[in-house]
Amino acid sequence: MTQTLAQPTEATHRAVGPEAHQPGGGTRASVTLLVFRLSGQAFAVPIEHVSEILDPILPTPVPNAPAEAPALINVRGTIAPLIAIRHRLRMPSATAESARRLIVVDVDREDGRQRYVIEADVVESVVDLPSNRIEPVPPLGAAWPVELITGAARRDDGLLIVLNIVALTQAGATHDGAGQPGDPDAETSPETP
């Protein structure tokens, strides 16, 4: 099953965060987000980056590829890197039954628009949030690399973490988290004085 999302018009194209500005100097009142879950945690990406949502497709592993993009997926004739979102966010690896949906995103780069694929356990909904409800995440105590997060919004069912899709898909933009708290693959060793 495939869900194709309509390309955003000027009316639906909204930036993320309280600092988002409209042409002419005004602040945008709301942001439209696609909400999905990874290991029970709600995450979101701006809808203007989302092209479509797919059922799982068998990825093609790439020998010697970086851990942040270990495979490629053929999306309607376009080859797109599969971003290892759990690895980037320092989360445990997916179980065989967890990755049930693929979110195809488009990101503008200096060399043109690039397509990427991220896995999600569940795609929940599309929501409009007032921009002022998205708050910065403090670097101390954050479970995920803060450079990959635009902010967080409180909801009845917990926090909604709004991801910075441009940073998330940037090759080598962040360290791989080795040795960081919450890193499932980090080796522990005693500290030396």
C-alpha angles and dihedrals in degrees: 000000000000129000115198116197119214114251109259119258123212087269093056098035105102133164124230127247139031091278093060110125132198122223106277096040105281125129117244113247099213146011128217115222138182107226121209137160134237116185090342096307118120115233130174140198128195109270092227088072095049116096101172146330119239139189111247116294121195106257123220110234114227116218113238092006117150116265090244092064108020100161147024129233128202106229107187093319096320117109110224130182115244105230112216093225094177090053092048091049093045092242127144116273118269120263119233091263099041104076102070103148137040120213113206112208133184120212127186113233132177089263094048139278115332126197121219135176126220127186125233132184091218134359106216113179151306113264137185113219128184106251092232090063091067107088129188116260113235112239093226111077097009113142091210134047103279093216087068093052127078093189147293135262126203116237133175090259096047136277125343109211112210110209127215096232093189092057092039091058096041111111112238093355092133136023115262093251096245110168093010123129110271093024105136092201098045116123115226121223132167116264117249120218 
